[in-house]
Amino acid sequence: MNSSNLDRWLAGRMGRDTVPSRRELRDWQLRRLREMVDHAKLGSPFYARHLADFRGADLDTLEAFSRLPEIGPEQLRSDPDALLSVSRDDIERVVTLSSSGTTGEPKRIFHTADDLEATTDFFGWGMSNMVGPGETALVLLPGARPGGVGQLLDEALSRHGSRAVSHGEMSDADAAVDQCLAEKAVCVVGSPAHVNLFAHAWTARGLPRDVIRSVLLCWDVIPDAVCSNVAGRLGCAVFRHWGMIETGLGGAVECAPGSGMHLRETDVFVEIVDPETGRLLPDGEFGDMVVSTPLKKGMPLIRYRTGDVGRILPRDCDCGSPLRRLDPLVRRRRGGVASVSGVFSLWELNEVMYGVPGVADFAARLNNGTLRLVVCGDASFEAISDALGTLPAVAGGLAAGTLRVDIENKHGVAPAVSGLDKRRIEIGS
């Protein structure tokens, strides 16, 4: 495995000429976290109250830092300006984020120019294993907005002699394939659902498997079944990324396919905690993900409960990097829907549906005892029904007569869900 690019980024971000040891990185993190607490209390009215009983100087271990009180999405909705720790004049970009399935006020996140620069730098080094000098990546994500992911990727890749071409939110897989061919792209970046549909459109046109060399899956939960589909249909290496708009997008990326996602540890400090007690869990155990942003000056997040479930992989990566690795099987805590037939898990539904040969994309809705699926692709009704029958909630509901399954196959190249909202099981008619 090749971790040299990420390790070079790490050393530069820490102001070093050499790659740190794991112990040196942890000591550096603790110093930055202590400084963040004092900076936030000085500049933010919210943190001045929230952390009134704590001082950075008293946090002598990372375990002591983990005893600070958490914050959650409600703080980013109710009064986000109170979390600002710098002048409003220092803010370069404000992002308004309406989480899927959430009603009420949207979250608002503030980024300084330094925050955006840090993300750009990480993107450049993180993608250097996927696209080389003189090569092009096609990005199936928004690209027009200043400070948006498309523009940040374009700037990041240009520093390494390559380029990013933004397709925008994909609404027609054939159009995305056409642009990929016209731009001679060797890398594709996008959400799992859109890249899966892109890969189906690619093979439906009989295009060769040696054109696309790499794919980066990001933006949403990444099913293993999609990784297998994309690798098989495009004949390429598939990398995975985890990130959050709240923390500045870039969060963790693989050094090689299947290696686990190396965390962006200078900028995103991740803790895994017990969902009930909040106590720290050891590496290897799944729990709720809590993040802090040690170098974010504008709107620092201090122990922010993300709503994601994940784990830190035990043991070091074979590449030798001191960066910890996040298991790619990150999923949302509230990714399921309870019904009289049982709990329908989006994570399980993703794996089952994308594992059916011929399913390019799908959408699910549960309403009054009916599970309705809209499927794109050429999968047979029988194959879809058999796959759904492996889910306990479906099998139990059908046996008890409390569930009906309705499947519509659209056989198209348009996504089953429009836009880039994170996928969920819809409720209602």
Order of alpha helices (4+ residues) and beta strands (2+ residues): alpha-alpha-alpha-alpha-alpha-beta-beta-alpha-beta-alpha-beta-alpha-beta-alpha-beta-alpha-beta-beta-beta-beta-beta-beta-beta-beta-beta-beta-alpha-beta-beta-alpha-alpha-beta-beta
